Amino acid sequence: MTTSFAELGLNEQILAGVDALGFSTPTPVQAGAIPEVLAGRDVVASAQTGTGKTAAYTLPLLNKLLLEGNPDNVVKSLIIVPTRELAQQIDQQFQGFSYYAPISTTVVYGGGDGKGWDIQKKGMLSGSDVVIATPGRMIAHLQNSGVDLSHVEYLILDEADRMLDMGFSEDIMKIVSYMPRERQTIMFSATLPPKIRELAKTILRNPAEVNIAISKPNEAIDQSAYICYENQKLGIIRELFAEPTDSKTIIFSSSKLKVKELAHTLKRMKLDVAAMHSDLEQAQREEVMLNFKNNKVKILVATDIVARGIDIEDIGLVLNYDVPHDPEDYIHRIGRTARAAATGSAVTFVSEEEQGKFHQIEKFIERDIRKAELPESVGEGPKYAPGENRGRFGRGGRSGGRSGGRGGRGDRSGRNDRNRRSERPAAGDATSAAAQPVPAAAQPASPDSDHASGRGEGNRGTRDRRRHRGGRNRRRKTPVSGGESSQQ
């Protein structure tokens, strides 16, 4: 097993950047993919979030660009990603690793103004070594800016499964049509379902395959679930956050409307909360994420826009306010915690009609997730009977979970329930923390929510096409330790 980056055959200047960021031992996906990329082979790689997959292609790409140079000032490499947030994270990693190498990057995504468009256009026309782009914005530049991709030697698709889920398949193939057939193509995906393998057959040539722990959550994550009624969820949150904590929390919900209203409700509960969703302007998003990174905000309520490609330290808890629509989204959500050898907790609220979806997640990850006892203050919850409760409301007795719940916060979430009521709590019960009126945020996501549509959190909406966002073309800058580390 490879024990150092030096053993992978990377250039000394690249190794100096790696060392400056404090990384010495490659992760399994890095050890598997970097030699194949350096050897010039096409690669299709599958690795769970948090395994350092971004560095698995940025490091060998930087190595190749450094050795070859770019005397003709052309775009030599293109990285296609599903969201602007991931594009920014990758760019930050390039800044850190390439501090000792004269490599330029341009970030291309929508959501900004005309000035941003011009900066992106200038960067690509000037021959940026690396272009990191979302599909829709890249196509807009190809059609309107005269960008030339005929000299691209390296094409990388990151989170390819997510891009296909968001409906970008045709966009990807259109971008590929502007490139030469003779190129090296690298594809990273959390999973390798049939649609990904079909895409790989179309655009890759005899690829090396790297598979690392496909579709399984990090074992360092303490997973648990509360089986509850919908109007008990706020009461559980009140109990979870009754005492302050030093770590950060992300609360995920599946629609923008629910995120907005839930964040508003939690602020009224005097919690330090900010909301993150695609309706925010780019400057607002960046401010929210910066405040969260710098501990000015302790709790982030977000859609799945931050389920991938966001690497922030000290996230001690991921809380799913509702059950994700599919198991892979669950894996990506909870993968925001327990990163870079740290530990963390993931808690999911499971209402009666969500039990079927949650059971599918348990089957997918091949384990029974611990069912935590509800706090006494919220009363009795329904029983966990996914076969009976799928798609309808019903009544049941107490859930059969063990005491526990959120790791690292004591036993507040696992109290003895001998005094619990035997019936479902009434909305007007003054003894329940969930007795206050339930906001619309607590209602099930509508069929036309962002997540259901599959494209709301990308950059392909009409709003993003109207508002252009600038990238940047840079050469040697101050090293950046932020962004997605090699331990992503």
Phi, psi and omega in degrees: 000136180293130184250353180209157178292332180299327180290345183276353177088023179280151179297152182301323180294323177291319179297326178295321177294320178298315181295322180297332178270000172087020181252132183234332184244122179290148174284167181304319181291327176292316179296329181278322188270321187302313179299323180293319179293317179298329180283353177091008182277149166293147184224136167240121187234141177234124180207143179291159180298146180090008183261001179087028185294329182297315178294339180295337175245332180293320183294309178292329177294314176302319180300314180294316182295323180295317182288325185275328185072183180214064185296335182271358181051058178240163174287114184261336183217144180228128176247120181256129183226160184283331187225157179295327180297317179293323177301317179295319180297316179296318179299319178298323179291322176300319179302316182292310184289333185259018181303323182263012181228136182281073181247133180255147178228151172228130180257129188235112177203162183272179175103003182249216183240185181298326179297320178297319177302314182296322178295317178298313180301313180298319180299316182287320179292335178279353177090052178297137180298318183231127173247125178247117192220150167274152189300311184298316181292323179297317179297320179300320178289322178298325183275337188235344187249356181070026180291135184253117178253013185288350179252008181296126178256340184226121176244128179234129174251113179256138184055052182299323179297321179295320180295321177292321177298328181274001176087024184264011184302310180295323179297318179299313181295326178293317178298317180300327182295341179275355186255159175290152179291327180276098180202167174259128183242133182234130182234126175246137182211146178292328180223168178236065177290171182306322182294327178288318179295325178294318176297320180298319178297329185283319189244352178251154179242115177043058187287148167284142183247128180239117181241122180233108172045063185295128168056039174232134179296153176302130182295343180282355181270125175275106184263138176207169182215147172254120175272112192214169169277156183303320184278008174262349188297317180295325178295323177294318177301318179302319180290319181298325184251025179293333178240143182292156178222155181277340184271166180268160179226138169246128175253117182263140170220158193269359179220152180298317182300316181293321179299314181300312185286326177293317178299318178298317180295319181291328175296323177293338175274010177068028176266149182276092194233147169223152181255146178225117181202173189284351177283346179286143172293160184301319180297324178292319178300313182296322178295317179299312182293323178295317178296324179291316179298322185270011176068016172286335174235129184264334183235125177249121175260123192214155167279184181290005175300333179252014180284342181227150169072008179248120182243102180234134182283161172065030171274103185275337184218133166247125182242120175270104181294329171227162182285131179302158184288334177216158185300325182294324176296324177299315181298318181289323178299305186288344177290357176286343177251170180056047180262153177053051175071008176276175175244164180191176182236148176230122182239135180238130173273125184239107177279175183303311185282355176264357186296324179297315179296319181294322179296325177296324176296316180299320178293322183294318181268001174059047175200153174270120180281135183301133178263112182279148176287142179290147173301147181302327186295337182264351176087191184285142177252176178286163174281157178271101181221074186302328178293328182272324190263001181297118173077011178211168176262147177205181178240149180204177178275198183293149176285148185270050182264168175269163174296142180145217180130248183276119179292149174085003179232027179076203186249026182298327184273002182233045185287157175296136186250028184295339181261012183291154175284157181266357180240162178300135183293139178280149183298336184261008181292117184290344181276351183262136178292341179266012185289338179295158183305136182279124181289167177299338179299336183272001179274157181300148180296140180286156182299335182260022176294167180306314187292321180295323181286336176085353185230357187297332183259010175269206181241022187259001181289161181295330179297316181290329179289337179277330184250118184264147183236137183280148170256208178201149178245121187225152165243206195310125180232178176294137181299143182243126179268347180285184179085192186275111183286176177294351177257029189318000000 
